[in-house]
């Protein structure tokens, strides 16, 4: 018995996976900021959770390691 796999290669499936990746990355960023006791304004939280660019989110994730305030994440980014 074969299981149809066309859905997993479809554009809808790819979009859903990408959304899951960005949501997970945003959650990671917020978790690290929380663990580091860095205050996150509602505006910054919205900016992080509404970003759908994995490259930008990756930059922000890297910056969580050295940030002292949430605005340190956003320097040099347009998103």
JOVENZI-V428596 format. One record per residue. SS is DSSP state (alpha for helix, beta for strand, coil for the rest). OMEGA is omega as a letter, one per 20 degrees, with the letter a starting at -180 (NA if undefined). D_FIRST is the distance of its C-alpha to the first C-alpha in Angstrom with 1 decimal. Layout:
<<SS	OMEGA	D_FIRST> <SS	OMEGA	D_FIRST>>
This chain:
<<coil	r	0.0> <coil	r	3.8> <coil	r	6.7> <coil	a	9.8> <coil	a	12.6> <alpha	r	15.4> <alpha	a	17.2> <alpha	r	17.7> <alpha	a	19.5> <coil	r	21.4> <alpha	r	25.1> <alpha	r	24.8> <alpha	r	22.6> <alpha	r	25.1> <alpha	r	28.0> <alpha	r	26.7> <alpha	a	26.3> <alpha	r	29.7> <alpha	r	31.2> <alpha	r	29.9> <alpha	a	31.4> <alpha	r	34.8> <alpha	r	34.9> <alpha	r	34.2> <alpha	r	36.9> <alpha	r	39.4> <alpha	r	38.9> <alpha	r	39.5> <alpha	a	42.7> <alpha	r	44.0> <alpha	r	43.2> <alpha	r	45.1> <alpha	r	48.0> <alpha	a	48.1> <alpha	r	48.2> <coil	r	50.9> <coil	r	52.8> <coil	a	53.0> <coil	r	53.7> <coil	r	51.3> <coil	r	52.8> <alpha	r	50.9> <alpha	r	51.2> <alpha	r	49.8> <alpha	r	46.9> <alpha	a	46.1> <alpha	r	46.4> <alpha	a	43.9> <alpha	r	41.3> <coil	r	41.6> <coil	a	41.2> <coil	a	37.9> <coil	a	38.9> <alpha	r	37.3> <alpha	r	40.1> <alpha	r	42.8> <alpha	r	41.1> <alpha	r	40.8> <alpha	a	44.6> <alpha	r	45.4> <alpha	r	43.3> <alpha	a	45.3> <alpha	r	48.5> <coil	a	47.9> <coil	a	48.8> <coil	a	52.3> <coil	r	53.0> <coil	r	55.9> <coil	a	55.5> <alpha	a	52.5> <alpha	r	54.2> <alpha	r	53.9> <alpha	a	50.2> <coil	r	51.0> <coil	r	53.6> <coil	r	52.8> <coil	r	49.8> <coil	a	49.7> <coil	NA	46.8>>
